[in-house]
């Protein structure tokens, strides 16, 4: 008989399913990480089943820590403040929109009575659902962006002021003084620009639902008809005048609020404002910003809903000239009174709720 040589490799046996089962049961890491519990073999014989128990990791602490960060807290505060404000002031928004675009009576009281007569009290909240959907991301993005950009630019300005902000070109030295740079104004401009780009389609939907509830009775029909008539581009109708009008409004709005707030606190030797003081200063900042940019707001609304009346101006300059030709210069401020009635309480209440929610979500962190 021939014997196997010691150097000759031995044949390897193949692993069976029983081996795999044994490896799984004997794996300590698998028990530790996945918390697998298999029933005994005698149970498996009875019902041919096994129990698989999987424990998810506890993510409550990471989520809580994430929400408590300054940036997330500011975005959430803006969203909650905007939602609460619009829930209260929806009727004023409806009247303001109707008067700006030239629908119905030119008087505030007359416009109120027209809406109630034709649509009932619920007509004052026409388009409020989409308005709520619109305002939550808009205020979150706007206020959150303002706070972030203001902090970044303030830090950058302090850093640049310690260096020599000049450029040498040959024998000519160009100096760039940074004392005129306002982080608050830049933050306000960025806030309006970013929020408008992201949320403009929701603004278009809200205005269509508010002005023509008979043509656009609900959100799904409005989306379908607007897309069918003009495609994706129709959701961005009036974007150019909106951006142009938003920049001076948003810049002035945030600059006025921050400046008045700091001046008042310095004069009164206070570290923070009370809720009524926030309400008043927010209302004043909204009034100033709205008065400056209101003609651009009229042009924006005309472009956004002009197609409903069969006469949509091609651009902002045409919309402004059309208003002046038909109604004179006073037409550029048609609906200004209703706008102030809406903007002033809206601005004041928004800032009041925003600061209150920051106190709840961030504590004293936002005062640092």
Secondary structure, 3 states (H helix, E strand, C coil): CCCCCCCCCCCCCCCCHHHHHHHHHHCHHHHHHHCCCCCCHHHHHHHCCCCCCCCCCCCHHHHHHHHCCHHHHHHHHHHHHHHHHHHHHHHHHHHHHHHHCCCCCCCHHHHHHHHHHHHCHHHHHCCHHHHHHHHHHHHHHHHHHHHHHHHHHHHHHHHHHCCCCEEEECCEEEECCCCCCCHHHHHHHHHHHHHHHHHHHHHHHHHHHHHCCCCCCCHHHHHHHHHHHHCHHHHHCCHHHHHHHHHHHHHHHHHHHHHHHHHHHHHCCCCCCCHHHHHHHHHHHHHHHHHHHHHHHHHHHHHHHHHHHCCCCCCHHHHHHHHHHHHCHHHHHCCHHHHHHHHHHHHHHHHHHHHHHHHHHHCCHHHC
